[in-house]
Amino acid sequence: MTVSPPTGTGAPRRRVQLTPLRSIPVGFTGRRAAEGPMTFGQLNILQWLSGTPGHVPATVCDELEVSGETSVGDVAEIIAVLLGRHEGLRTSYVTGERPRQLVVDAGVLMLDVCSLGEAGWGAADRPAVAKALIRWLSARETPGMTDFPVRVAVAVVDERVIACAAEFSLMAVDYQALGIVRREFAEMIRDRSARQVGEPRHQPLDQAGLEATPAARHQAATTLCYWQDQLERMPRHLYVPSAGPTGQSLSVELSSVAAAMAVRAVAARTRASGSSIVLAAICAVLAQRTGHQELVFPLLSGNRFERRLSRYVGTLVQACVATVEVSRASFDALVTQTWTSVIEACRYGRYNAFDRVAVGKRIEHERGLCFSYEPLFNSLVAESLPAFNAGAECRLEQVNAALRQTELRWRPVPGFQAPVRFGLTQVEGVVRLESWSADSGKVPRTEMESLLLAVERLLVAAAHSDLDAGRIREVISLDPISRGPDWTLVDSCWVDLVEAQRLLDEALAPAAARLFPSVGGRPLVAYLVATESVSTPEQAHARCMAALPNHPDALTPRHYVLCAATPLDPANLNTWHSVLSAGTGRVDQQSADALDSSLR
């Protein structure tokens, strides 16, 4: 096994230096100019970006494949066709109380041309030059909602295009839509006769119209009910990070040929998809490491189930929530259950994101927590049929030999909120599985590596036969996260009682407050001295909710008891007297928002 930082492939013989030459106007014409409401997918990105400003990228960049004979004129002609064909690529957006999408029927896109300088650059240099173009595009100011959603650049020697790259707003494309654009671009590079706008397609405005029908509105309402059921069980953190110094955001990628061989073999037995098999292994590892037997965590659903969406260029991906029970079942049974859970979750992956956030906020208030929505599992693997359709024969010695090819590579990544997430980018031939840590001081690289290697061990062990629960634990070979006597499990959440007391001290200062793990069968009961500003359980709860984001290992109290005076020994429950009021402090969300505003 190799452990190393990432290295590039196809490195050029010399450094890539891009010199901007000019911008060429590319005129385009579409079938209609129109406006209408945003789609669920667009609203999802709008909410995502507005909810975490500065923490998530608003665009996606990728290479558009050219040939050795491609000219700047060829690129301009193809880009004009793509813009005429796909309305989402010529749309701007209006935010506010009534978010809208505005489609233009004609316009001009400026194609940026950069020079590589002297001759000698060829097809072998294309990957490295494309990466340089992507960096150049990404370094520019992020386009806003009212800006054009596409930027394209080429790197040339004379007029010969060595590489081409494009940057798209996530309001306009998701990764599957980006793949459609890349394939259509490559097709038109190879075949000039394909450079036609073609027949009308399903467009984002059409999708918004469908989502406004009674049937779609009913399904969206059903989806919110499903989300509510899942969020009432989801822990604040499924994977509780250990305390430590602040570190950087980091990704570790496992590259395993042996795991890919194992996935094929398990798929032949279980008739499950490759990504579900990998996810089942992740669930087994997380269950053993965290102590949670019921795992409730978010996934991303591509939402491309209808035939009309197979060539749809627009953003459709939204989060969904899956629940997987990891108990005494065998690995094959866990795989089957995981695949079923993923399919069920994806049925509820299309909704108004702002409505879903409102549901989440209400449940956060009721349960006294704030969700981190982790560990997110995002599969970018396109699987039209389960992997069992391919040959799955593998011998023990072959798999063991392939283990010597396993690599772990790490790299810094943009900051994000959830403590840990997983991304699967390949299962055929080699499993490529990433683990991301938002803070390597809390979830260090060594921890991520141990999780990924445990997933590989479990897959490889399951390649030849099913594994019972005892064997699964033995193969994973990871101890549960160490928790001292001050930790307790409340409402599916591991809580550090010391941290929960710090929460009270911060939220209710200068009044005296004391948290008791259990009183009269109720968990997490807070006794506090009433003050002019905190005289009811509702006010106490509102203050605790406001301070909660600073205390990731805490929950708010389940019950508040307000007393008239500070006892001589606050740590002694029997010394708290003169009770003025008591209650859960939970109120409806509208009242909670009003209370929160009054405290600011």
C-alpha positions in Angstrom: 0.0 0.0 0.0 1.2 3.5 -0.8 0.4 6.5 1.3 1.3 9.8 -0.3 0.1 13.3 -1.2 -1.6 13.6 -4.6 0.5 13.7 -7.8 -0.6 14.8 -11.2 -0.7 12.7 -14.3 0.3 13.6 -17.8 2.7 16.3 -16.4 4.0 18.7 -19.2 7.6 18.9 -20.2 7.6 22.5 -18.9 5.5 24.8 -16.8 2.1 25.8 -18.2 2.0 29.6 -18.5 -1.3 31.1 -19.8 -1.2 34.6 -21.3 -4.7 36.1 -22.0 -4.8 37.2 -25.7 -8.4 38.3 -26.5 -12.0 37.6 -26.0 -14.1 36.5 -29.0 -17.8 37.2 -29.2 -19.9 34.1 -29.7 -23.4 34.9 -30.8 -26.2 32.4 -30.0 -29.9 32.1 -30.8 -32.4 29.9 -29.0 -36.1 29.1 -29.5 -37.7 31.4 -26.9 -37.2 34.1 -24.4 -39.3 33.5 -21.3 -39.4 33.7 -17.5 -41.0 31.7 -14.7 -40.5 30.4 -11.2 -37.4 28.5 -10.3 -37.3 24.7 -10.2 -36.9 22.7 -7.0 -33.3 22.1 -8.1 -32.6 25.8 -8.6 -34.2 26.7 -5.3 -32.1 24.0 -3.6 -28.9 25.7 -4.8 -30.2 29.1 -4.0 -30.9 28.0 -0.4 -27.6 26.1 -0.1 -25.5 29.1 -1.2 -27.5 31.6 0.9 -27.3 29.3 3.9 -23.5 28.9 3.9 -22.0 32.0 2.1 -18.3 31.7 1.6 -18.2 28.0 2.5 -19.3 26.3 -0.7 -18.3 26.8 -4.3 -21.0 28.4 -6.5 -19.6 27.0 -9.8 -18.2 23.8 -11.2 -15.3 23.7 -13.8 -14.3 20.9 -16.1 -12.4 20.2 -19.3 -14.2 20.2 -22.7 -12.4 17.6 -24.8 -10.9 18.8 -28.1 -8.9 17.0 -30.8 -5.6 17.9 -32.4 -7.2 19.7 -35.2 -9.7 21.8 -33.3 -9.6 25.6 -34.0 -10.9 28.5 -32.0 -13.7 28.8 -34.6 -14.7 25.2 -34.0 -15.1 25.9 -30.2 -17.0 29.0 -30.9 -19.4 27.3 -33.2 -20.1 24.4 -30.8 -20.6 26.7 -27.8 -23.2 28.6 -29.8 -25.0 25.4 -30.5 -25.0 24.3 -26.9 -26.3 27.7 -25.8 -29.1 27.6 -28.4 -30.0 24.0 -27.4 -30.0 24.3 -23.6 -32.0 27.2 -22.1 -30.3 26.7 -18.7 -27.0 27.8 -20.2 -28.6 31.2 -21.1 -30.5 31.9 -18.0 -30.1 34.4 -15.2 -31.9 34.5 -11.9 -33.8 37.0 -9.7 -33.9 36.3 -6.0 -36.2 37.7 -3.3 -39.7 36.8 -2.2 -40.6 35.3 -5.6 -37.4 33.8 -7.1 -37.5 33.7 -10.9 -35.5 32.4 -13.8 -35.1 34.6 -16.9 -34.3 32.9 -20.3 -33.0 35.0 -23.2 -33.6 34.0 -26.8 -30.3 35.5 -28.1 -27.1 37.0 -26.9 -23.3 37.0 -27.0 -20.9 35.0 -24.9 -17.3 36.1 -24.7 -14.9 33.2 -25.4 -11.6 33.8 -23.6 -8.4 32.9 -25.6 -5.1 32.3 -23.8 -1.7 31.7 -25.4 0.7 29.0 -24.4 3.6 30.9 -26.0 6.1 29.0 -28.1 5.3 26.0 -30.2 5.8 22.4 -29.1 2.6 21.8 -27.2 0.6 18.8 -28.3 -2.1 16.3 -27.4 0.0 14.8 -24.6 0.0 18.1 -22.8 -3.8 18.6 -23.0 -4.7 17.3 -19.4 -2.1 19.6 -17.8 -3.1 22.6 -19.9 -6.8 21.9 -19.2 -6.1 21.9 -15.4 -4.3 25.2 -15.8 -7.3 26.7 -17.6 -9.6 25.4 -14.9 -7.4 27.1 -12.2 -7.4 30.3 -14.3 -11.2 30.3 -14.6 -11.7 29.4 -10.9 -9.5 32.2 -9.8 -11.7 34.9 -11.3 -14.6 36.5 -9.5 -17.5 34.2 -8.9 -20.4 35.1 -11.2 -23.6 36.3 -9.5 -27.2 35.4 -10.0 -27.7 38.0 -12.7 -24.5 37.2 -14.6 -24.2 34.8 -17.5 -24.0 31.2 -16.1 -21.2 30.0 -18.4 -17.6 30.9 -19.0 -15.4 29.2 -21.6 -11.7 29.5 -22.2 -9.2 27.9 -24.6 -5.4 27.7 -24.6 -3.9 28.0 -28.1 -0.6 27.8 -30.0 -1.2 30.1 -32.9 -4.9 29.3 -33.7 -4.7 25.6 -32.8 -6.6 24.8 -29.6 -4.5 22.6 -27.2 -7.2 22.5 -24.4 -10.6 23.9 -23.6 -12.3 24.3 -20.2 -15.6 25.8 -19.0 -17.0 27.1 -15.8 -20.8 26.7 -15.1 -23.0 28.1 -12.3 -24.4 25.4 -10.1 -27.7 27.1 -10.7 -27.5 25.9 -14.3 -25.9 22.4 -14.1 -25.3 19.6 -11.7 -22.6 17.0 -12.3 -24.8 14.8 -14.4 -25.8 17.8 -16.5 -22.2 18.7 -16.9 -21.5 15.2 -18.2 -24.2 15.7 -20.8 -22.6 19.0 -22.0 -19.2 17.4 -22.1 -20.5 14.4 -24.2 -22.3 16.7 -26.6 -19.3 18.9 -27.0 -17.1 15.9 -27.7 -19.6 14.6 -30.2 -19.6 17.9 -32.1 -15.8 18.0 -32.1 -15.8 14.6 -33.8 -18.8 15.1 -36.1 -19.4 18.5 -37.7 -22.9 17.4 -38.9 -23.9 17.2 -35.2 -23.6 20.9 -34.8 -27.3 21.6 -34.9 -29.6 22.8 -32.1 -31.9 20.0 -32.9 -35.4 19.2 -31.7 -36.9 20.9 -28.6 -35.9 19.4 -25.3 -37.2 19.4 -21.7 -36.0 22.7 -20.3 -35.8 24.1 -16.7 -38.9 26.3 -17.4 -40.8 23.1 -18.4 -39.6 21.4 -15.3 -40.8 24.3 -13.1 -44.2 24.0 -14.7 -44.4 20.2 -14.0 -43.4 20.8 -10.4 -46.3 23.3 -10.0 -48.9 20.7 -10.9 -51.2 19.3 -8.1 -49.6 15.8 -8.3 -46.1 17.3 -7.9 -47.2 19.5 -5.0 -48.7 16.5 -3.3 -45.5 14.6 -3.7 -43.5 17.5 -2.3 -45.7 17.6 0.7 -45.3 13.9 1.2 -41.5 14.3 0.9 -41.6 16.9 3.7 -43.4 14.4 6.0 -40.7 11.8 5.2 -38.0 14.3 6.1 -39.8 15.1 9.3 -39.8 11.4 10.3 -36.1 11.0 9.5 -35.1 14.3 11.3 -36.9 13.3 14.4 -34.4 10.4 14.7 -31.3 11.8 13.2 -28.5 12.6 15.7 -26.8 16.0 15.9 -23.6 14.3 14.9 -23.5 10.7 13.7 -19.8 10.8 13.8 -18.8 12.8 16.9 -15.4 14.4 16.4 -12.9 14.3 19.2 -11.7 17.5 20.8 -8.5 18.9 19.4 -6.8 21.9 17.9 -8.2 23.5 14.8 -6.8 22.1 11.6 -7.4 22.5 7.9 -10.1 20.9 5.7 -8.6 17.7 4.3 -9.6 14.9 1.9 -8.1 11.4 1.9 -8.8 9.2 -1.1 -8.6 5.4 -1.1 -7.7 3.8 -4.5 -8.2 0.0 -4.3 -8.3 -2.5 -7.1 -8.9 -5.3 -4.5 -12.0 -3.5 -3.3 -13.3 -3.2 -6.8 -12.8 -7.0 -7.3 -14.7 -7.6 -4.1 -17.6 -5.3 -5.0 -18.1 -7.3 -8.2 -18.2 -10.6 -6.3 -20.6 -9.3 -3.7 -22.8 -7.8 -6.4 -23.0 -11.2 -8.1 -24.4 -12.6 -4.8 -26.7 -9.9 -3.7 -27.9 -8.3 -7.0 -27.2 -4.9 -5.4 -25.5 -1.8 -7.0 -21.8 -1.3 -6.5 -22.3 2.0 -4.8 -24.7 0.4 -2.3 -22.2 -2.3 -1.5 -19.6 0.3 -0.7 -22.1 2.3 1.4 -23.0 -0.8 3.3 -19.4 -1.3 4.3 -19.2 2.3 5.3 -22.3 1.9 7.5 -20.8 -1.2 9.2 -17.6 0.7 10.0 -19.4 3.7 11.3 -21.7 1.7 13.4 -18.7 -0.1 15.1 -16.8 3.2 15.5 -19.6 5.4 16.8 -21.8 2.9 18.7 -24.9 3.8 16.7 -26.8 0.8 15.4 -29.4 3.0 13.6 -27.6 5.3 11.1 -29.6 8.2 9.8 -27.6 10.3 7.4 -27.9 12.4 4.2 -27.3 11.3 0.6 -27.5 13.1 -2.7 -30.2 12.0 -5.2 -29.6 12.7 -8.9 -33.4 12.9 -9.4 -33.1 11.7 -13.0 -35.7 8.9 -12.9 -38.0 10.0 -15.7 -37.1 9.5 -19.4 -37.5 13.2 -20.2 -34.7 14.0 -17.8 -32.1 11.7 -19.4 -30.7 14.6 -21.5 -31.8 17.5 -19.3 -29.3 20.2 -18.7 -30.2 21.8 -15.5 -29.6 21.2 -11.8 -31.7 18.4 -10.3 -29.6 17.0 -7.5 -31.0 17.4 -3.9 -30.3 15.9 -0.6 -32.3 13.0 0.8 -32.1 11.0 4.0 -31.6 7.3 4.4 -31.9 5.1 7.6 -29.8 1.9 7.8 -30.1 -0.5 10.7 -26.8 -2.2 11.5 -27.4 -5.0 14.0 -26.8 -8.7 13.9 -27.5 -9.1 10.2 -25.0 -10.6 7.9 -23.1 -8.4 5.4 -25.2 -9.6 2.5 -28.3 -8.7 4.4 -26.9 -5.3 5.3 -26.1 -4.7 1.6 -29.6 -5.6 0.6 -31.1 -3.3 3.3 -28.8 -0.5 2.4 -29.7 -0.6 -1.3 -33.4 -0.7 -0.4 -32.9 2.3 2.0 -31.1 4.3 -0.7 -33.9 3.6 -3.2 -36.5 4.6 -0.7 -34.6 7.8 0.3 -34.3 8.8 -3.4 -38.1 8.7 -3.8 -38.1 11.7 -1.5 -35.3 13.7 -3.0 -37.4 16.4 -4.8 -38.9 19.3 -2.8 -38.8 23.0 -2.0 -35.5 23.4 -0.1 -36.7 26.4 1.8 -39.7 24.4 3.1 -37.4 21.6 4.1 -35.1 24.0 6.0 -38.2 25.3 7.9 -39.1 21.7 8.9 -35.5 21.1 10.0 -35.4 24.3 12.1 -38.7 23.4 13.8 -37.4 20.0 14.7 -34.1 21.4 15.9 -36.0 23.7 18.3 -38.1 20.8 19.6 -35.2 18.5 20.1 -32.7 21.1 21.3 -30.0 20.5 18.8 -28.7 21.8 15.5 -28.1 19.3 12.7 -24.7 18.9 11.0 -26.2 16.7 8.2 -23.3 14.3 8.2 -21.7 12.1 7.2 -22.9 13.0 3.8 -22.5 10.2 1.2 -22.2 11.3 -2.4 -21.9 8.8 -5.2 -20.8 10.2 -8.6 -20.8 6.6 -10.0 -23.2 6.2 -13.0 -24.6 2.7 -12.8 -27.2 1.8 -15.4 -27.3 -1.8 -14.2 -26.0 -3.5 -11.1 -22.4 -4.7 -11.3 -23.4 -8.4 -11.1 -24.1 -8.3 -14.9 -20.3 -8.4 -15.4 -18.1 -11.4 -14.7 -17.4 -11.6 -11.0 -14.9 -14.5 -10.7 -12.0 -13.8 -8.5 -9.6 -16.0 -6.5 -8.3 -15.3 -3.0 -4.8 -15.0 -4.2 -5.8 -12.4 -6.9 -7.5 -10.2 -4.4 -4.7 -10.4 -1.9 -2.2 -9.6 -4.6 -4.3 -6.6 -5.6 -4.1 -5.3 -2.0 -0.4 -4.3 -2.7 -1.7 -1.8 -5.2 -3.9 0.1 -2.7 -3.1 3.8 -2.4 -4.1 6.5 0.0 -3.6 10.1 -1.2 -4.5 13.3 0.7 -5.1 16.9 -0.3 -6.5 20.1 1.1 -10.1 20.9 0.1 -12.4 23.9 0.5 -14.0 24.4 3.9 -17.4 22.9 4.6 -19.6 22.6 7.7 -20.2 18.9 8.4 -17.4 17.2 10.3 -17.0 14.3 7.9 -18.3 13.2 4.5 -17.7 10.4 2.0 -17.5 10.6 -1.8 -17.5 7.6 -4.2 -16.2 8.4 -7.7 -15.5 4.9 -9.2 -16.3 1.2 -8.5 -15.4 -0.4 -11.8 -11.8 -1.6 -12.0 -10.8 0.4 -9.0 -12.8 1.7 -6.0 -12.1 5.4 -5.5 -13.5 6.5 -2.2 -12.8 9.8 -0.5 -13.3 10.8 3.1 -13.4 14.5 3.9 -12.7 16.1 7.3 -13.9 19.7 7.9 -11.3 20.0 10.6 -8.3 17.7 10.6 -7.6 18.8 14.2 -10.8 17.1 15.2 -11.0 14.3 12.6 -7.3 13.8 11.7 -5.9 12.3 8.6 -5.0 9.1 10.5 -8.6 8.6 11.5 -9.9 9.0 8.0 -7.3 6.6 6.7 -8.3 4.0 9.3 -11.9 4.3 8.3 -11.2 3.9 4.6 -8.9 0.9 5.2 -11.5 -0.7 7.4 -14.0 -0.4 4.5 -11.5 -2.0 2.2 -10.9 -4.9 4.7 -14.6 -5.5 5.0 -15.2 -5.6 1.3 -12.3 -7.9 0.6 -13.3 -10.3 3.4 -16.9 -10.4 1.9 -15.6 -11.1 -1.6 -15.7 -14.9 -1.2 -18.6 -15.6 1.2 -21.1 -13.8 3.4 -20.0 -12.6 6.8 -21.9 -12.9 10.1 -22.0 -10.0 12.6 -19.2 -11.4 14.7 -16.9 -11.8 11.6 -17.8 -8.2 10.5 -16.7 -6.8 13.8 -13.5 -8.9 13.7 -12.6 -7.8 10.1 -13.3 -4.1 10.8 -10.9 -4.2 13.7 -11.6 -0.7 15.0 -12.4 0.1 18.6 -15.4 2.3 19.4 -14.6 6.0 19.9 -13.4 6.4 23.5 -15.8 8.3 25.7 -15.3 9.0 29.4 -17.9 8.8 32.3 -19.2 12.3 31.5 -20.7 11.1 28.2 -24.3 9.9 27.9 -26.6 8.9 25.1 -29.8 11.1 24.9 -32.3 11.2 22.0 -29.9 9.3 19.7 -27.1 11.8 20.4 -23.9 11.3 22.3 -23.7 14.2 24.8 -20.6 15.5 26.8 -22.1 16.6 30.1 -19.2 18.9 30.8 -19.7 20.6 27.4 -23.5 20.8 28.1 -22.7 22.6 31.4 -20.5 25.1 29.5 -23.4 25.7 27.2 -25.6 26.7 30.2 -22.9 28.9 31.6 -22.5 30.8 28.4 -26.2 31.0 27.5 -27.5 32.0 30.9 -24.7 34.1 32.4 -24.6 35.8 34.8 -27.3 33.7 36.5 -26.3 30.5 38.2 -27.3 27.3 36.4 -26.7 23.6 36.9 -27.3 20.7 34.6 -28.2 17.3 36.1 -28.0 14.2 33.9 -31.3 12.8 35.1 -34.0 14.0 37.5 -37.2 12.0 38.1 -36.7 10.0 35.0 -36.2 13.0 32.8 -32.7 13.4 31.1 -30.7 16.6 31.0 -32.6 18.8 33.5 -31.4 22.3 34.1 -31.9 24.2 37.3 -31.3 28.0 37.1 -32.0 31.2 38.9 -34.6 33.3 37.3 -33.6 36.8 36.1 -35.4 39.7 34.6 -34.3 38.6 31.1 -34.8 34.9 31.7 -37.9 34.3 33.7 -39.5 31.4 31.8 -38.4 28.0 30.4 -39.1 29.3 26.9 -36.7 32.2 27.3 -34.1 29.9 28.8 -34.4 27.4 25.9 -34.2 30.2 23.3 -30.9 31.4 24.9 -29.5 27.9 24.9 -30.4 27.3 21.3 -28.7 30.6 20.3 -25.5 29.5 22.0 -25.6 25.8 20.9 -23.6 26.2 17.7 -20.5 26.9 19.8 -20.9 23.6 21.6 -20.8 20.7 19.1 -20.9 18.0 21.8 -23.9 19.3 23.7 -27.6 19.3 23.6 -29.9 21.8 25.3 -31.6 20.7 28.5 -34.8 18.6 28.1 -36.4 20.4 31.1 -35.8 23.7 32.8 -36.6 24.5 36.4 -36.4 28.2 37.4 -35.8 29.1 41.0 -35.9 32.3 43.0 -32.4 32.2 44.5 -29.0 30.7 44.1 -28.4 27.7 46.5 -25.4 27.4 48.7 -24.3 24.3 46.7 -25.6 24.5 43.1 -24.2 21.0 42.4 -26.5 19.5 45.0 -30.0 18.9 43.6 -31.5 19.0 47.0 -30.4 22.6 47.7 -32.5 24.0 44.8 -35.7 25.5 46.3 -38.3 28.1 45.7 -39.3 26.9 42.3 -41.0 29.6 40.2 -41.8 27.7 37.0 -40.8 24.6 35.1 -41.2 23.2 31.6 -39.5 22.0 28.4 -39.2 25.5 27.0 -40.4 24.3 23.6 -42.8 26.5 21.8 -44.0 26.7 18.2 -41.4 27.9 15.7 -43.0 31.3 15.1 -42.9 32.1 18.8 -39.4 30.7 19.0 -38.3 33.1 16.2 -39.9 36.0 18.1 -38.1 35.1 21.3 -34.8 34.8 19.5 -35.2 38.2 17.9 -36.0 39.8 21.3 -32.8 38.4 22.7 -30.6 40.1 20.1 
